[in-house]
Amino acid sequence: MIVTETQRLTWQRDVLNEARRLLVNLRRDVGHGQAIEINNIIAQIDSAMVIAWELIGKGEKKDAHTGTN
């Protein structure tokens, strides 16, 4: 099975989203200093997810123009 770039990016975005969810849950149970570090990691994940959303959108537009999936 051949996986398109858009499918791969969607999967990676979903993995990042799950990691973010787990970090948010962990943040509740740690001290203030650790929570700050977790917030920094969450911010990096959010940035990566925004980039993935933009690339997925461009890939979907490209697929619509070329007629590929």
C-alpha positions as CSV (number, residue, x, y, z in Angstrom):
1,M,0.0,0.0,0.0
2,I,1.4,3.4,-1.0
3,V,0.8,6.2,1.5
4,T,0.5,9.7,0.2
5,E,2.3,12.6,1.8
6,T,-1.0,14.0,3.0
7,Q,-1.9,10.7,4.7
8,R,1.5,10.5,6.3
9,L,1.3,14.1,7.6
10,T,-2.3,13.4,8.9
11,W,-1.0,10.4,10.8
12,Q,1.9,12.4,12.3
13,R,-0.4,15.2,13.2
14,D,-2.7,12.7,15.0
15,V,0.3,11.3,16.9
16,L,1.3,14.8,18.0
17,N,-2.2,15.5,19.1
18,E,-2.2,12.4,21.3
19,A,1.2,13.3,22.8
20,R,-0.2,16.8,23.5
21,R,-3.2,15.3,25.2
22,L,-1.0,13.1,27.4
23,L,1.2,16.0,28.4
24,V,-1.7,18.1,29.4
25,N,-2.9,15.3,31.7
26,L,0.6,14.9,33.1
27,R,0.9,18.7,33.7
28,R,-1.8,18.5,36.3
29,D,0.1,16.1,38.4
30,V,3.6,17.8,38.5
31,G,5.2,20.7,40.4
32,H,5.3,24.2,39.1
33,G,8.8,24.0,37.6
34,Q,8.0,20.8,35.7
35,A,4.7,22.3,34.5
36,I,6.6,25.2,33.0
37,E,8.8,22.7,31.1
38,I,5.8,20.7,29.9
39,N,4.1,24.0,28.7
40,N,7.2,24.7,26.6
41,I,7.0,21.2,25.1
42,I,3.3,21.7,24.4
43,A,4.0,25.0,22.7
44,Q,6.5,23.2,20.4
45,I,4.0,20.5,19.6
46,D,1.4,23.1,18.8
47,S,3.8,24.8,16.4
48,A,4.5,21.5,14.7
49,M,0.7,20.8,14.4
50,V,0.1,24.1,12.8
51,I,2.8,23.4,10.2
52,A,1.3,20.0,9.6
53,W,-2.2,21.5,9.2
54,E,-0.8,23.9,6.6
55,L,1.0,21.2,4.7
56,I,-2.0,18.9,4.8
57,G,-4.2,21.7,3.4
58,K,-1.7,22.4,0.6
59,G,-1.5,18.6,-0.2
60,E,-5.3,18.4,-0.3
61,K,-5.5,21.4,-2.7
62,K,-2.8,19.8,-4.9
63,D,-4.6,16.4,-4.9
64,A,-7.9,18.2,-5.9
65,H,-6.1,19.9,-8.8
66,T,-4.4,16.7,-10.0
67,G,-7.2,14.3,-9.3
68,T,-5.1,12.0,-7.1
69,N,-5.7,10.7,-3.6
